Amino acid sequence: MSSRKSVLWNFYDKSTDDDICTNHIKRKHPSVNIDRMSKVARNSMSSSIDLSEANVDEPAETDFAVLANQIVDTANKFQTTLQNVSRPQSSQSGEIGSECSDIDSLLTKSTNSTPSSLACSSTQSLNSLNLKQPKIYESLSNIQVYEERGSKTQAITDALIYMIAKDNMPLSTTEKPGFIYFMRKTAPLYKIPSRKVVTNLVKTKYQVLSTLVKSRLSNVEHMTITADIWTDIINTTSFLYMTVHFLSMSKDSLDSVTIGVLELADSHNANNIREWFEQILKEWGIQKHQVLTVVTDSGANILSAVKKAFGNDYHLPCFAHTLNLVTQRPLNELPDIQIIISKIKSIVTFFKQSVSANDDLKKVCDLNLKQSVPTRWNSIYYMIDRFLLCSNHIASILITIRQGPSMLSVDEIGIAKEINLILKPFEAATKELCGGNYITGSKVIPLIHCLIKNCEKIIVNNPTVVQLKSALLDNLKRQFGRMEEIEILSMATLLDPRFKTLHLNNSVAVSVAIRTICLKILDLKTNSSGSNKDSSDDDTEQAYNLWSFHNELVSKKALENSEENNECMPTELEHFLKQPTIPLHDDIFKFWKVHRIMYPHIAKIAEPYLSLVATSVPSERLFSKAGNIMTAKRNRLKGEKLQQLLFLNSLNVDDWHLK
């Protein structure tokens, strides 16, 4: 490679070989005043010489400060180019030559116009430059990090696999022309893995992280499981999805992981589903005593499977499903309501199918109409709400179309507004229950209680909507009227510092919950005293063994007294219940972390309920993710690979780097 000479040598104080700079300037820049330029350039590198005192002519036309700043900027670019060893050789050489040319031209201008009043500022800028060329070992080190096992290559590859899994991208992404072009620009020395290599890397990452998660789950005392079955319409293949939710003590938050994406080959009867449950639990090393509850929909087969696999008291129905059924039945059973909904649906369908009508609507309205979907919760509410917002524009367009659907009358629009008014609280309650990053089990009872009260306060005038309101309230009370009798829900609500007993109206349920907590506190105290005795010396342990039967009688008598008299409430529990509730938006996990010293036993009892999830929505969200993965172009993807991708997708960045 031929060597290049640059005016940058003017900034290098090479007193023994000044001919290099002189010869270069004579050959390349014959118009440059050599004596004047040499004096300015050399003095700029010496902090002991003040350029402002140099005997230099001062032309009046060119601003030296501007030119000096341009020299600094161009030299910085030159330094970056030298250090960017990852650029192709031909491109690198061209850029170096370009930078040298730029600096040469700037220096030519600067040496022809150098005002002494601005020389000090230019000296500081030029002295701050570090144009040192990288040493050979530094350049080799920068290249080595991009080798097959180099640190840079491993970091980029790990981030690449995370992006593919987290964003549901095809495994062949690395072979796409746009991605290859992007990587060539950002990291030219990085060797992009092929689709086959990416597939193996996903498998390896799954094996490593799943092993770490299994170890982590083995230390979890209580967890909630959600499960559901989904059928891929492309391949007509069914999958059982299962997620676990548990309290992360390190992060003081609710953590969730996808553990089951099992391809189903047999019929979906209760016995087969039970075997699939047990297969997934065995694969992930989860013991049944760790499971607090299993949340599914109310399908007869999966309900029976849960009871057979875990027991009668372990199943918790999905309250979002139940709430959806509460609204769907009256909307479908009341004829006058059904007529209004059908008219709106036909209008929305017409605009979805007619390009010209839809184009006309877009010209006058920025909103798109929404269609109701039977499988989507609250879709009727969203359809009516969007229709009402665009109703004026829709009417002006339909009146000009002969074969279009009939627009609703003024009275019918009034009915639609009241229908939407009565459905709005249900939509808000469903969204609140479907959260995946916070505890929802303790919210069920308060939320349904608030929903009933809000519905009762809504004033509607149309007799048809009055009938709808009455039907909705009746369904609410029928479906959720006895939910306080579900002990796990009443316990979770009572131990939630945001609610406590505010929404517990069933005195019997409250009494049972308080008695259960009292017994648990007594049990914790007994175990604590027993552990203290176990740590004593041998003589004390012999005495403990001798009086063990007496201690059993004492504990039994205390339990009987606690059951007979609930008024003997432990001071800790009594103090907790008498304290004011905390705001709704406060973090319940942080509350128990801060108050663990004040309420040690109650905090321990509350831990299992902090992982309680009230809906199977986390499992159903996997349906959408699986649908984005199992596309027509990826219809050969097997259940094993789908399991790997969805598991990795459920992890966040912190979990991705578990050790």
C-alpha positions as CSV (number, residue, x, y, z in Angstrom):
1,M,0.0,0.0,0.0
2,S,1.5,3.3,-1.1
3,S,2.1,5.8,1.7
4,R,0.2,9.1,1.8
5,K,1.5,12.5,2.8
6,S,-0.7,15.1,4.4
7,V,-0.5,18.7,5.6
8,L,-1.3,17.2,9.0
9,W,2.4,16.7,9.3
10,N,2.5,20.5,9.9
11,F,1.1,19.9,13.3
12,Y,3.8,17.5,14.2
13,D,6.9,19.1,15.7
14,K,9.6,17.2,13.9
15,S,12.5,19.6,14.2
16,T,15.0,17.2,12.7
17,D,13.2,16.6,9.4
18,D,11.5,19.8,8.3
19,D,12.1,19.0,4.7
20,I,9.1,16.6,4.7
21,C,6.6,19.3,5.3
22,T,8.5,21.8,3.0
23,N,8.7,19.4,0.1
24,H,5.1,18.3,0.4
25,I,3.9,22.0,0.4
26,K,6.1,22.9,-2.5
27,R,4.8,20.0,-4.6
28,K,1.1,20.1,-3.7
29,H,0.5,23.7,-2.7
30,P,2.8,26.0,-4.6
31,S,0.6,29.0,-3.9
32,V,1.1,28.6,-0.1
33,N,3.4,30.9,1.7
34,I,5.7,28.3,3.3
35,D,7.3,30.6,5.9
36,R,4.1,32.0,7.2
37,M,2.3,28.6,7.4
38,S,5.2,26.9,9.1
39,K,5.4,29.6,11.7
40,V,1.6,29.4,12.5
41,A,1.5,25.6,12.5
42,R,4.6,25.0,14.7
43,N,3.6,27.7,17.2
44,S,0.1,26.2,17.5
45,M,1.6,22.9,18.9
46,S,3.6,24.6,21.5
47,S,1.9,25.8,24.6
48,S,4.9,27.9,25.6
49,I,4.6,30.2,22.6
50,D,1.7,32.7,22.3
51,L,0.4,32.9,18.8
52,S,-1.1,36.3,19.4
53,E,2.5,37.7,19.7
54,A,3.7,36.1,16.4
55,N,4.7,38.4,13.7
56,V,2.1,37.4,11.1
57,D,0.4,39.5,8.5
58,E,-3.4,40.0,9.0
59,P,-5.5,39.9,5.9
60,A,-8.8,41.6,6.3
61,E,-11.1,39.3,4.3
62,T,-10.9,35.7,5.8
63,D,-12.0,34.9,9.4
64,F,-9.3,32.6,10.8
65,A,-11.4,31.4,13.8
66,V,-14.0,29.8,11.4
67,L,-11.3,28.2,9.4
68,A,-9.5,26.9,12.5
69,N,-12.8,25.3,13.7
70,Q,-13.2,23.7,10.3
71,I,-9.7,22.3,10.6
72,V,-10.5,20.8,14.0
73,D,-13.8,19.2,12.8
74,T,-12.1,17.7,9.7
75,A,-9.2,16.4,11.7
76,N,-11.6,14.7,14.1
77,K,-13.2,13.0,11.2
78,F,-9.8,11.9,10.0
79,Q,-9.0,10.4,13.5
80,T,-12.3,8.5,13.5
81,T,-11.5,7.1,10.0
82,L,-8.1,5.9,11.1
83,Q,-9.5,4.1,14.2
84,N,-12.5,2.6,12.3
85,V,-10.7,-0.6,11.4
86,S,-14.0,-2.3,10.7
87,R,-14.4,-0.5,7.4
88,P,-13.5,-2.2,4.1
89,Q,-9.9,-1.4,3.0
90,S,-10.8,0.4,-0.3
91,S,-13.5,2.6,1.4
92,Q,-11.1,3.3,4.3
93,S,-8.3,4.5,2.0
94,G,-10.6,6.7,0.0
95,E,-12.0,8.4,3.1
96,I,-8.5,9.0,4.5
97,G,-7.4,10.6,1.3
98,S,-10.6,12.7,1.3
99,E,-10.0,13.9,4.8
100,C,-6.4,14.8,4.0
101,S,-7.5,16.8,1.0
102,D,-10.1,18.6,3.1
103,I,-7.5,19.5,5.7
104,D,-5.0,20.6,3.1
105,S,-7.5,23.0,1.5
106,L,-8.5,24.4,4.8
107,L,-4.9,25.0,5.8
108,T,-4.2,26.7,2.5
109,K,-7.0,29.2,3.3
110,S,-5.9,29.6,6.9
111,T,-2.3,30.3,6.1
112,N,-3.3,33.1,3.7
113,S,-5.4,34.8,6.4
114,T,-4.3,34.6,10.1
115,P,-5.5,37.4,12.4
116,S,-3.5,37.4,15.6
117,S,-6.4,38.5,17.7
118,L,-8.1,35.1,17.2
119,A,-5.0,32.9,17.2
120,C,-5.3,31.9,20.9
121,S,-8.7,30.3,20.5
122,S,-7.4,28.3,17.4
123,T,-4.4,27.2,19.4
124,Q,-6.5,25.7,22.1
125,S,-8.7,23.8,19.6
126,L,-5.7,22.5,17.7
127,N,-3.9,21.4,20.9
128,S,-6.9,19.4,21.9
129,L,-6.6,17.2,18.8
130,N,-5.3,13.6,19.3
131,L,-4.4,12.5,15.8
132,K,-2.3,9.5,17.0
133,Q,-2.6,6.6,14.7
134,P,-3.6,3.3,16.4
135,K,-0.7,0.9,17.1
136,I,-0.7,-2.5,15.3
137,Y,-1.7,-4.5,18.4
138,E,-4.6,-2.1,19.0
139,S,-5.9,-2.6,15.5
140,L,-5.5,-6.3,15.8
141,S,-7.4,-6.3,19.1
142,N,-10.3,-4.4,17.5
143,I,-10.4,-7.0,14.7
144,Q,-10.2,-10.0,17.1
145,V,-13.4,-9.0,18.9
146,Y,-15.3,-9.7,15.7
147,E,-13.9,-13.2,15.3
148,E,-16.1,-16.2,15.8
149,R,-15.8,-16.3,19.6
150,G,-14.9,-12.6,20.0
151,S,-16.7,-10.6,22.7
152,K,-18.3,-8.2,20.2
153,T,-19.5,-11.1,18.0
154,Q,-21.0,-12.9,21.0
155,A,-22.7,-9.7,22.3
156,I,-24.3,-8.9,18.9
157,T,-25.4,-12.5,18.3
158,D,-27.0,-12.6,21.8
159,A,-28.9,-9.4,21.1
160,L,-29.9,-10.7,17.7
161,I,-31.5,-13.8,19.1
162,Y,-33.3,-11.7,21.8
163,M,-34.7,-9.4,19.0
164,I,-36.0,-12.4,17.0
165,A,-37.7,-14.0,20.0
166,K,-39.0,-10.8,21.6
167,D,-40.4,-9.3,18.4
168,N,-41.7,-12.5,16.9
169,M,-39.5,-12.2,13.9
170,P,-38.8,-15.1,11.4
171,L,-35.7,-17.1,11.9
172,S,-34.7,-16.3,8.4
173,T,-34.5,-12.6,9.2
174,T,-30.7,-12.8,9.1
175,E,-30.9,-13.8,5.4
176,K,-33.1,-10.8,4.3
177,P,-31.3,-8.3,2.0
178,G,-32.4,-5.3,4.1
179,F,-31.0,-6.8,7.3
180,I,-27.7,-7.8,5.6
181,Y,-27.3,-4.2,4.3
182,F,-28.1,-2.8,7.7
183,M,-25.5,-5.0,9.4
184,R,-22.9,-4.2,6.8
185,K,-23.3,-0.5,7.6
186,T,-23.3,-0.9,11.4
187,A,-20.8,-3.7,11.9
188,P,-19.0,-4.7,8.6
189,L,-16.7,-7.2,10.3
190,Y,-19.5,-9.1,12.0
191,K,-20.3,-12.4,10.3
192,I,-24.1,-12.7,10.1
193,P,-25.3,-16.1,11.1
194,S,-27.4,-18.1,8.7
195,R,-31.0,-19.3,9.3
196,K,-29.7,-22.7,10.3
197,V,-27.3,-21.2,12.8
198,V,-30.0,-19.0,14.2
199,T,-32.2,-22.0,14.7
200,N,-29.5,-23.8,16.7
201,L,-28.8,-20.7,18.7
202,V,-32.4,-20.3,19.7
203,K,-32.4,-24.0,20.8
204,T,-29.2,-23.5,22.8
205,K,-30.5,-20.3,24.4
206,Y,-33.8,-22.1,25.4
207,Q,-31.9,-25.0,26.9
208,V,-29.7,-22.7,29.0
209,L,-32.4,-20.3,30.2
210,S,-35.1,-22.9,30.8
211,T,-32.6,-24.8,33.0
212,L,-32.0,-21.6,35.0
213,V,-35.8,-20.9,35.2
214,K,-36.5,-24.4,36.4
215,S,-34.0,-23.9,39.2
216,R,-35.6,-20.6,40.0
217,L,-39.1,-22.2,40.1
218,S,-38.0,-24.9,42.4
219,N,-37.4,-22.2,45.1
220,V,-40.9,-20.6,44.6
221,E,-43.3,-21.5,47.4
222,H,-46.5,-20.4,45.8
223,M,-47.5,-19.8,42.2
224,T,-50.6,-19.3,40.1
225,I,-51.0,-21.3,36.9
226,T,-53.1,-20.1,33.9
227,A,-54.0,-22.5,31.1
228,D,-56.0,-22.6,27.9
229,I,-56.2,-24.5,24.6
230,W,-55.7,-22.8,21.2
231,T,-56.1,-24.2,17.7
232,D,-54.0,-23.1,14.8
233,I,-56.4,-22.6,11.9
234,I,-53.6,-22.9,9.3
235,N,-52.5,-26.4,10.2
236,T,-55.6,-27.3,12.3
237,T,-53.3,-28.2,15.2
238,S,-54.2,-27.6,18.8
239,F,-51.8,-26.5,21.5
240,L,-52.1,-26.3,25.3
241,Y,-50.7,-23.1,26.7
242,M,-49.6,-22.7,30.3
243,T,-48.1,-19.8,32.2
244,V,-46.9,-19.5,35.8
245,H,-47.1,-16.3,37.9
246,F,-45.1,-15.9,41.1
247,L,-43.7,-13.3,43.4
248,S,-40.1,-12.3,42.5
249,M,-38.4,-11.6,45.8
250,S,-35.4,-10.0,44.1
251,K,-37.5,-7.5,42.2
252,D,-40.5,-7.3,44.6
253,S,-42.9,-7.7,41.7
254,L,-45.1,-10.2,39.9
255,D,-43.1,-12.4,37.5
256,S,-44.6,-14.5,34.7
257,V,-43.1,-17.2,32.5
258,T,-44.5,-19.3,29.7
259,I,-43.8,-22.9,30.5
260,G,-46.2,-24.9,28.3
261,V,-46.8,-24.9,24.6
262,L,-47.7,-28.5,24.1
263,E,-48.9,-29.8,20.7
264,L,-52.0,-31.9,21.2
265,A,-52.5,-35.1,19.2
266,D,-55.4,-36.7,21.0
267,S,-59.0,-35.6,21.8
268,H,-59.4,-32.8,24.3
269,N,-61.2,-34.9,27.0
270,A,-60.6,-34.4,30.8
271,N,-58.3,-37.4,31.2
272,N,-56.0,-36.4,28.3
273,I,-55.8,-32.7,29.5
274,R,-55.0,-33.9,33.0
275,E,-52.1,-36.0,31.6
276,W,-50.9,-33.0,29.7
277,F,-51.0,-30.9,32.8
278,E,-48.9,-33.4,34.7
279,Q,-46.5,-33.8,31.8
280,I,-45.7,-30.0,31.8
281,L,-45.4,-29.8,35.5
282,K,-43.0,-32.8,35.6
283,E,-40.9,-31.3,32.8
284,W,-40.5,-28.0,34.7
285,G,-40.0,-29.7,38.1
286,I,-43.1,-28.0,39.6
287,Q,-44.6,-29.8,42.6
288,K,-48.4,-29.7,43.2
289,H,-48.0,-28.3,46.7
290,Q,-46.4,-25.2,45.1
291,V,-49.5,-24.4,43.1
292,L,-51.9,-21.9,44.8
293,T,-54.6,-22.1,42.2
294,V,-55.2,-22.9,38.5
295,V,-57.1,-20.3,36.4
296,T,-58.9,-21.4,33.3
297,D,-62.2,-20.8,31.5
298,S,-65.3,-22.6,32.6
299,G,-65.2,-25.3,29.9
300,A,-66.4,-28.6,31.2
301,N,-63.4,-30.6,30.0
302,I,-60.6,-28.3,31.3
303,L,-62.5,-27.7,34.5
304,S,-62.8,-31.5,35.1
305,A,-59.1,-31.9,34.2
306,V,-58.0,-29.4,36.8
307,K,-60.0,-31.0,39.5
308,K,-58.6,-34.4,38.7
309,A,-55.0,-33.2,38.5
310,F,-54.9,-30.8,41.5
311,G,-58.1,-31.2,43.5
312,N,-61.6,-29.6,43.8
313,D,-60.4,-26.5,45.6
314,Y,-57.7,-25.5,43.2
315,H,-59.7,-24.3,40.2
316,L,-60.5,-20.6,39.8
317,P,-62.7,-19.5,36.9
318,C,-61.5,-16.7,34.6
319,F,-63.5,-13.7,35.8
320,A,-62.9,-11.8,32.5
321,H,-64.6,-14.7,30.7
322,T,-67.5,-14.7,33.2
323,L,-67.9,-10.9,32.9
324,N,-68.0,-11.2,29.1
325,L,-70.8,-13.7,29.4
326,V,-72.7,-11.3,31.7
327,T,-72.9,-8.8,28.9
328,Q,-73.3,-11.1,25.9
329,R,-76.5,-12.8,27.0
330,P,-78.7,-9.8,27.4
331,L,-77.4,-8.2,24.2
332,N,-78.2,-11.3,22.2
333,E,-81.5,-12.1,24.0
334,L,-83.3,-8.7,24.0
335,P,-84.9,-8.3,20.4
336,D,-85.0,-4.5,20.4
337,I,-81.3,-4.3,21.4
338,Q,-80.4,-6.8,18.9
339,I,-82.1,-4.8,16.1
340,I,-80.0,-1.7,16.9
341,I,-76.8,-3.7,17.1
342,S,-77.5,-5.4,13.8
343,K,-78.2,-2.1,12.0
344,I,-74.9,-0.7,13.2
345,K,-73.1,-3.8,12.3
346,S,-74.5,-3.8,8.7
347,I,-73.4,-0.1,8.3
348,V,-69.9,-0.9,9.5
349,T,-69.7,-3.9,7.2
350,F,-70.8,-1.8,4.3
351,F,-68.0,0.8,4.9
352,K,-65.5,-2.0,5.3
353,Q,-66.4,-3.6,2.0
354,S,-67.0,-0.4,-0.1
355,V,-63.8,1.3,-1.1
356,S,-65.6,4.4,-2.4
357,A,-67.7,4.9,0.7
358,N,-64.7,4.3,3.0
359,D,-62.6,6.8,1.0
360,D,-65.4,9.4,1.4
361,L,-65.5,8.8,5.1
362,K,-61.7,9.2,5.4
363,K,-62.0,12.6,3.7
364,V,-64.2,14.0,6.5
365,C,-63.3,11.8,9.5
366,D,-59.9,10.7,10.8
367,L,-61.3,7.7,12.7
368,N,-61.8,4.2,11.3
369,L,-65.0,2.2,12.1
370,K,-64.6,-0.9,14.2
371,Q,-66.4,-4.2,13.6
372,S,-67.7,-6.4,16.4
373,V,-66.1,-9.8,16.7
374,P,-67.8,-12.6,18.8
375,T,-64.5,-13.8,20.3
376,R,-63.3,-10.4,21.2
377,W,-64.4,-9.0,24.6
378,N,-66.2,-5.7,24.6
379,S,-66.1,-5.5,20.8
380,I,-69.8,-4.5,20.6
381,Y,-69.1,-1.6,22.9
382,Y,-66.1,-0.5,20.8
383,M,-68.2,-0.8,17.6
384,I,-71.1,1.3,18.9
385,D,-68.7,3.9,20.4
386,R,-66.8,4.5,17.2
387,F,-70.1,4.5,15.2
388,L,-71.5,7.2,17.4
389,L,-68.4,9.4,17.0
390,C,-68.7,9.2,13.2
391,S,-72.5,9.1,13.0
392,N,-72.9,12.6,11.4
393,H,-70.3,11.9,8.7
394,I,-71.8,8.4,8.1
395,A,-75.3,9.9,7.6
396,S,-74.0,12.5,5.1
397,I,-72.4,9.8,3.0
398,L,-75.2,7.2,3.2
399,I,-77.8,9.7,2.0
400,T,-76.0,10.0,-1.3
401,I,-75.8,6.2,-1.9
402,R,-78.9,4.5,-3.3
403,Q,-78.1,0.9,-2.5
404,G,-76.5,1.6,0.8
405,P,-77.8,0.4,4.2
406,S,-80.3,2.5,6.1
407,M,-79.0,5.0,8.6
408,L,-80.3,4.8,12.2
409,S,-83.1,7.2,13.1
410,V,-82.7,9.9,15.8
411,D,-84.5,7.7,18.3
412,E,-82.3,4.7,17.5
413,I,-79.1,6.7,17.9
414,G,-80.4,7.8,21.3
415,I,-80.9,4.1,22.2
416,A,-77.4,3.3,21.0
417,K,-75.9,6.1,23.2
418,E,-77.7,4.7,26.2
419,I,-76.5,1.2,25.4
420,N,-73.0,2.4,25.2
421,L,-73.4,4.3,28.5
422,I,-74.5,1.1,30.3
423,L,-71.7,-1.0,28.7
424,K,-68.8,1.4,29.5
425,P,-68.4,0.2,33.2
426,F,-68.1,-3.4,32.0
427,E,-65.4,-2.4,29.5
428,A,-63.4,-0.6,32.2
429,A,-63.8,-3.6,34.6
430,T,-62.6,-6.0,32.0
431,K,-59.5,-4.0,31.2
432,E,-58.7,-3.7,34.9
433,L,-58.9,-7.5,35.4
434,C,-56.8,-8.3,32.4
435,G,-53.6,-6.8,33.7
436,G,-50.6,-9.1,33.6
437,N,-48.0,-7.1,35.5
438,Y,-49.9,-6.6,38.8
439,I,-51.9,-8.5,41.2
440,T,-55.6,-9.0,40.1
441,G,-56.9,-11.7,42.5
442,S,-57.5,-9.2,45.3
443,K,-59.3,-6.8,43.0
444,V,-62.1,-9.2,41.9
445,I,-64.5,-8.6,44.8
446,P,-63.9,-4.8,45.1
447,L,-64.2,-4.4,41.3
448,I,-67.5,-6.3,41.0
449,H,-68.9,-4.4,43.9
450,C,-68.0,-1.1,42.3
451,L,-69.3,-2.3,39.0
452,I,-72.7,-3.1,40.5
453,K,-72.9,0.2,42.2
454,N,-71.9,2.2,39.1
455,C,-74.5,0.4,37.0
456,E,-77.2,1.1,39.5
457,K,-76.4,4.8,39.4
458,I,-76.6,5.1,35.6
459,I,-79.9,6.8,34.5
460,V,-81.4,5.7,31.3
461,N,-84.8,6.7,29.9
462,N,-85.6,4.4,27.0
463,P,-87.6,1.4,28.2
464,T,-85.5,-1.0,26.1
465,V,-82.3,0.2,27.7
466,V,-83.9,0.0,31.1
467,Q,-84.7,-3.6,30.4
468,L,-81.1,-4.1,29.4
469,K,-79.8,-2.5,32.6
470,S,-82.0,-4.7,34.7
471,A,-80.8,-7.9,32.9
472,L,-77.2,-6.9,33.2
473,L,-77.5,-6.3,37.0
474,D,-79.4,-9.6,37.4
475,N,-76.7,-11.5,35.6
476,L,-74.0,-9.8,37.6
477,K,-75.6,-10.7,40.9
478,R,-76.2,-14.3,39.7
479,Q,-72.7,-14.9,38.5
480,F,-70.8,-13.0,41.2
481,G,-73.2,-12.9,44.1
482,R,-71.4,-15.7,46.0
483,M,-67.8,-14.9,45.1
484,E,-67.0,-13.8,48.7
485,E,-67.6,-17.4,49.7
486,I,-64.5,-18.3,47.6
487,E,-62.0,-18.3,50.4
488,I,-58.9,-17.5,48.3
489,L,-60.6,-14.3,47.0
490,S,-61.8,-13.1,50.3
491,M,-58.4,-13.8,51.9
492,A,-56.6,-11.9,49.1
493,T,-59.0,-9.0,49.5
494,L,-58.7,-8.9,53.3
495,L,-54.9,-9.0,53.1
496,D,-54.7,-6.3,50.5
497,P,-53.9,-3.0,52.3
498,R,-55.9,-1.1,49.6
499,F,-59.2,-2.8,50.4
500,K,-59.1,-4.9,53.6
501,T,-62.8,-5.3,54.7
502,L,-64.2,-2.3,52.7
503,H,-65.9,-4.4,50.0
504,L,-66.6,-7.6,52.1
505,N,-70.3,-7.5,52.8
506,N,-70.8,-11.1,53.6
507,S,-70.3,-11.3,57.4
508,V,-69.9,-15.1,57.3
509,A,-67.2,-14.9,54.7
510,V,-65.4,-12.2,56.6
511,S,-65.5,-14.2,59.8
512,V,-64.1,-17.3,58.0
513,A,-61.3,-15.3,56.5
514,I,-60.3,-13.7,59.8
515,R,-60.5,-17.0,61.6
516,T,-58.2,-18.6,58.9
517,I,-55.7,-15.8,59.3
518,C,-55.8,-16.1,63.1
519,L,-55.1,-19.9,62.8
520,K,-52.2,-19.2,60.4
521,I,-50.7,-16.6,62.8
522,L,-50.9,-19.1,65.7
523,D,-49.4,-21.8,63.6
524,L,-46.5,-19.5,62.6
525,K,-45.9,-18.6,66.2
526,T,-46.0,-22.3,67.3
527,N,-43.5,-23.3,64.6
528,S,-41.3,-20.4,65.5
529,S,-41.2,-21.4,69.2
530,G,-40.6,-25.0,68.1
531,S,-37.6,-24.0,65.9
532,N,-36.2,-22.1,68.9
533,K,-36.4,-25.2,71.1
534,D,-34.8,-27.3,68.4
535,S,-31.8,-25.0,68.4
536,S,-31.2,-25.5,72.2
537,D,-28.9,-27.9,73.9
538,D,-29.3,-31.7,74.2
539,D,-30.9,-31.6,77.7
540,T,-33.6,-29.2,76.6
541,E,-34.3,-31.3,73.5
542,Q,-34.8,-34.4,75.7
543,A,-37.2,-32.4,77.8
544,Y,-39.0,-31.2,74.6
545,N,-39.4,-34.8,73.5
546,L,-40.7,-35.8,76.9
547,W,-43.4,-33.1,76.9
548,S,-44.2,-33.2,73.1
549,F,-47.6,-34.7,73.8
550,H,-48.4,-31.9,76.3
551,N,-47.4,-29.3,73.7
552,E,-49.7,-30.9,71.1
553,L,-52.6,-30.7,73.6
554,V,-51.8,-27.0,74.3
555,S,-51.8,-26.2,70.5
556,K,-55.0,-28.2,70.0
557,K,-56.8,-26.3,72.8
558,A,-55.6,-23.0,71.5
559,L,-56.9,-23.8,68.0
560,E,-60.3,-24.8,69.5
561,N,-60.5,-21.6,71.5
562,S,-59.6,-19.5,68.4
563,E,-62.4,-21.2,66.4
564,E,-65.0,-20.7,69.2
565,N,-64.2,-17.1,69.8
566,N,-63.2,-14.9,66.9
567,E,-63.1,-11.9,69.1
568,C,-59.7,-13.0,70.4
569,M,-58.0,-11.5,67.4
570,P,-54.2,-11.2,67.5
571,T,-53.0,-7.7,68.2
572,E,-51.0,-7.7,64.9
573,L,-54.1,-8.5,62.8
574,E,-56.3,-6.1,64.8
575,H,-53.8,-3.3,64.3
576,F,-53.5,-4.0,60.6
577,L,-57.3,-4.0,60.0
578,K,-57.8,-0.7,62.0
579,Q,-55.2,1.2,60.0
580,P,-56.5,3.3,57.1
581,T,-56.3,1.8,53.6
582,I,-53.6,2.9,51.3
583,P,-54.3,4.7,47.9
584,L,-55.4,2.5,45.0
585,H,-52.3,3.2,42.9
586,D,-49.8,2.4,45.7
587,D,-47.5,-0.6,45.1
588,I,-48.8,-3.4,47.3
589,F,-45.4,-5.3,47.0
590,K,-43.5,-2.3,48.4
591,F,-46.1,-1.9,51.2
592,W,-45.4,-5.4,52.5
593,K,-41.7,-5.0,52.0
594,V,-41.7,-1.9,54.2
595,H,-44.2,-3.2,56.8
596,R,-42.7,-6.7,57.1
597,I,-41.2,-5.7,60.5
598,M,-44.4,-4.2,61.8
599,Y,-46.6,-7.2,60.6
600,P,-44.2,-10.1,60.3
601,H,-46.8,-12.9,60.5
602,I,-49.4,-11.2,58.3
603,A,-46.8,-10.4,55.7
604,K,-45.8,-14.1,55.6
605,I,-49.5,-15.1,55.2
606,A,-50.0,-12.5,52.5
607,E,-47.1,-13.8,50.3
608,P,-49.0,-16.5,48.5
609,Y,-51.9,-14.2,47.5
610,L,-49.5,-11.7,46.0
611,S,-49.1,-14.0,43.0
612,L,-52.9,-14.5,42.5
613,V,-54.1,-13.8,39.0
614,A,-57.8,-13.6,38.4
615,T,-58.0,-14.3,34.7
616,S,-56.5,-16.7,32.1
617,V,-55.7,-13.7,29.9
618,P,-51.9,-14.3,30.1
619,S,-52.5,-17.7,28.4
620,E,-54.8,-16.2,25.8
621,R,-52.3,-13.5,25.0
622,L,-50.1,-16.3,23.8
623,F,-52.7,-17.0,21.1
624,S,-52.0,-13.7,19.4
625,K,-48.2,-14.2,19.7
626,A,-48.5,-17.7,18.4
627,G,-50.7,-16.4,15.5
628,N,-47.9,-13.9,14.6
629,I,-45.4,-16.7,14.6
630,M,-47.5,-19.5,12.9
631,T,-48.2,-17.6,9.7
632,A,-48.8,-19.0,6.3
633,K,-45.2,-18.6,5.4
634,R,-44.1,-20.4,8.6
635,N,-46.7,-23.2,8.6
636,R,-44.1,-25.9,9.0
637,L,-43.1,-24.7,12.5
638,K,-43.4,-27.5,15.0
639,G,-44.7,-27.3,18.5
640,E,-41.2,-27.8,20.0
641,K,-39.8,-24.7,18.2
642,L,-43.0,-22.7,19.0
643,Q,-42.4,-23.6,22.7
644,Q,-38.9,-22.3,22.5
645,L,-39.8,-19.0,20.9
646,L,-42.7,-18.3,23.2
647,F,-40.7,-19.1,26.3
648,L,-37.9,-16.8,25.2
649,N,-40.5,-14.2,24.3
650,S,-41.9,-14.2,27.8
651,L,-38.5,-13.3,29.4
652,N,-37.4,-9.7,29.8
653,V,-33.9,-8.4,29.4
654,D,-32.9,-9.1,33.0
655,D,-34.1,-12.7,32.7
656,W,-32.3,-13.0,29.4
657,H,-29.0,-12.7,31.3
658,L,-29.7,-14.9,34.2
659,K,-26.7,-16.6,35.8
